[in-house]
Amino acid sequence: MDEEIRKKHHVREDLCTNRPKYRDGRKLRAIKVYTINQESQYLLVQGVPSINVKSELQDLFASFGEILSCERLENYPTEEFTEVFLIKFARLQSARFAKRFRDDYNFYGGVLHVCYAPEYESVDETWTKLEDRRKSVIRRINLIERQAQREREEAELDASAAAASGDAASGSSETVVAAEEDGARFSEDTPVVIELPEEFFFPSSYDLPPAEHYQQLPPPPSVGQTVPFVYPSQLTNPIIVPHDQRLSNPLQPSSSYMASPR
């Protein structure tokens, strides 16, 4: 068959070796830009060994999506002992992934070369491809506009909240100014001292009982003196004896410190 069948975009291009290091990937690739016109759901697979592996090739590409057809091209110019297959995917996105991950793939000892074949598309298939691309661009534009609108609304809410907080803080502007002036003299580690009036600790008057309420303690009894026992229930006004007076003489009985009944 004539060489005119072999299109220019079907030929494998040389690898790029002069890319900057910051753009150099893990493996060398050829630099080529694809548009929606050059992309297609038809893939041309070259370099398939001539050992009757059509079903294996179809299973290899079926992992990326539904395959509508897989045909061997009889009259396409190929290398010796190799074949060329034309695979048609149901979705363009499936063809994109298949070309990306199956190009330069080692298949039964041969290296596959996968490229787009838009010349096999019909007019309706080309129109559908362009229409899907147009809808995809519109969806992305709408998504960007919604995100921008959401960001503007959030910015307006933040501005209104800041304005409200500023109005609330305007009443205490003098205190804020004073705090800024004293900021050089105080830090986070400076203790805060609160001065309280003396009346807070020592009030001028207490609600104390009258003087008649108190009783004098009787003198301690002498050694050997008998002191009558008084029950606490018989006391009308019990007197609380300080602790130091109780321990002044450990030999004194505790009943001597109880007030006698009236």
Secondary structure as GFF3:
##gff-version 3
##sequence-region A 1 262
A	DSSP	three_ten_helix	3	5	.	.	.	ID=ss1
A	DSSP	three_ten_helix	8	10	.	.	.	ID=ss2
A	DSSP	three_ten_helix	21	23	.	.	.	ID=ss3
A	DSSP	beta_strand	42	49	.	.	.	ID=ss4
A	DSSP	alpha_helix	54	62	.	.	.	ID=ss5
A	DSSP	beta_strand	67	72	.	.	.	ID=ss6
A	DSSP	beta_strand	82	89	.	.	.	ID=ss7
A	DSSP	alpha_helix	92	102	.	.	.	ID=ss8
A	DSSP	beta_strand	106	107	.	.	.	ID=ss9
A	DSSP	beta_strand	110	111	.	.	.	ID=ss10
A	DSSP	beta_strand	113	116	.	.	.	ID=ss11
A	DSSP	three_ten_helix	118	120	.	.	.	ID=ss12
A	DSSP	alpha_helix	123	170	.	.	.	ID=ss13
A	DSSP	alpha_helix	173	181	.	.	.	ID=ss14
A	DSSP	three_ten_helix	182	184	.	.	.	ID=ss15
A	DSSP	alpha_helix	198	201	.	.	.	ID=ss16
A	DSSP	three_ten_helix	211	213	.	.	.	ID=ss17
A	DSSP	three_ten_helix	232	234	.	.	.	ID=ss18
A	DSSP	alpha_helix	243	246	.	.	.	ID=ss19
A	DSSP	three_ten_helix	254	257	.	.	.	ID=ss20
###
